[in-house]
Amino acid sequence: MQETWIILGATSSMARAFSRALAERGATVYLAGRDMADLKGAAVDLTARGAARAEAVAFDARDPASFQPIIDKVTREEGTINAAVFVGSMPEQSAIDADPSLIDGTVTDSFAGPARFLQMLVPEMEARAGGTIVGVGSVAGDRGRLGNYVYGAAKAGFATYLAGLRNRLTRSGGHVVTVKPGFVDTAMTWGIEGMFLVADPADVATDILKAVEKKRDVIYTPFFWRYIMLIIRSVPERLFKKLSI
Amino acid sequence: MTWKTTEYSGWGSALTATGEVARPERAKALDKLLTETPAPAFGNRRSYGDAPLNDGGRAIDMTRMDKVLAFDAETGVVEAEAGVTLATLMRLFAPRGWIPKVVPGTGFATVGGAIGQDVHGKNHHVEGSFGEHVLSLTLFTNGKRVACSPTRNKALFRATVGGIGQTGVILSAKLQMKRTPGTTMRVTETRLADWDEQIDALSASNATYAVSWIDAQARGSKMGRGTLEESELVADDAPAPAKSKSVPVNMPLFSNGLFARAFNEAYFRRVPASGKTSIKRLEEFFFPLDKIYHMNRLYGKNGFHQFQCVVPMDGVEMLERMMDRIARSGLASPLAVLKRSGPGRAGMMSFPMEGYTLAVDFPNRAKAIKLISALEDMTGEAGGRLYLAKDSLAHGDRIKAMYPEWEAWVTEVAKADPDGAMVTDMVRRLELRS
């Protein structure tokens, strides 16, 4: 069956790997993001890799006016409509401490912007009685920590939103997969100290696609992060508040 | 962050470098780097020695610059960024009837790396080197993008193909692929009892892909024995893919003579005396060792050296003496390969010449280094050549004497990179630009 995917934040390393996996199975892919030159190149790349069709579309999480034109385009496609959200921004916590107004942008990029977009898309998915939404959160959303609690809070909000959306979409035969990656070897994490067990974006993409096919609800990738986070979540707060991990 | 300070090495892991590495993912980021802080580029670092290293300096990792820029299913012309691997091209386009015309023994090699070393494959005697199928390439050189091809900026093209990255950073290339009827190979394997049978069989073979494994531990009457593999592209049912395996820790089995001899005996006997024909998947035929991740850990933490030479047709007696010496040393790992090579080469510093090429892995030990030095002398005496993709031990004078177009290359490189921004550890060790 024909499937159309909208990839929000398509220039990211993980999104690129995931779009390529979709292309190789013949999907139609809309690459949404800000760097149009890169996205246009990526669209050609996906076509050569086997996508039924690939197109670059302008999307800015902080500019809601960019949302409707994308939704109008995909609703003209036949078959299922699907979306994968890879957007987010993570300023250094120290930068946020110096300039608290950075919180607005972080929350918009990582939660409010994509949530609003999905909210606009969902009625069309319900009308078609199917389709999958992949929402990429972060293990940082599982517990507020000294190092990045604003980003973590935004991702936690997004995760809760996705849980509610799953509850809603299930009724019409659709599905929502929440993805919580650990450390991934991307342009964003390149050269950052203290990274360990770093995963390749292509492996993360494979995990996500598998979760889509099996209709998994929440996945950690690589899988062992489920256990790492289980431990981190189970530390009592009166102890946790004194730790810096 | 743009730069990451890290220790890295080539495939042989005997030589390492420490320095800042950038790994851009988008054209914009790469352009900025090349304009503001030009540095030599590397791909998956499948060259064995120090060709991809820049100790104490900076380097650009091109593996994330890996977009396919165009593909024409009618003509089989593909344009790809430098970081696209040859295994990727094969996986994407073989089902549509096209494969790269030339691939080396690892599919992890990138388009940029394959050009920079003008690599060859099992079909070199028939279809030439990788660079001969490059229709054009885009180079970032001396502050700007320049297109070159066999007809346009010809000298720059010939200095870039096989030019170990010294003319600038290869951004992308247009390649002519070849037709394949399917995604499988028909492989015929034959036992060869000794050196004479090896040479006779290789020179008599009419197969498009022909290569011999050689038991580099066998002595006396068995010296030079091995198995010949002759193959053709066919359309057949693909067997199930083999599972990937990984060498989890350093496990120096291949540097152990006893293990190597036992392994070789078993490996020789895997082909029945009457020979055997089988159907293999393309990737398992072309890249048999890629299924074993961290294969190089079989040499232990000290790493290894690969000796690869090519000698002209009339150097075959010298090659036999070299093989005998290798066998008597007992130092060779099971990875040893002999093949006939054709005249095909596309650059001034390209390795191939018509004759025979021998490649043998040795553990990184004093005795082996001494042996390799003697083998280099013998190669020179035979009028042969050493391969820069493999070398980590040679001296500059030796290499320069083997490459007749070296001076012309230096002239072109000086024009393309006047500030020496592309200089690598290999170029410093071999004093290739002075």
Interface residues (C-beta under 8 A of the other chain):
Chain A: T11 S13 R16 E24 D35 A37 D38 G41 A42 V44 D45 A48 R49 G50 A187 W190 G191 I192
Chain B: M1 T2 W3 K4 T5 R23 P24 E25 R26 A27 K28 A29 R64 K67 V68 L69 A70 F71 V78 L92
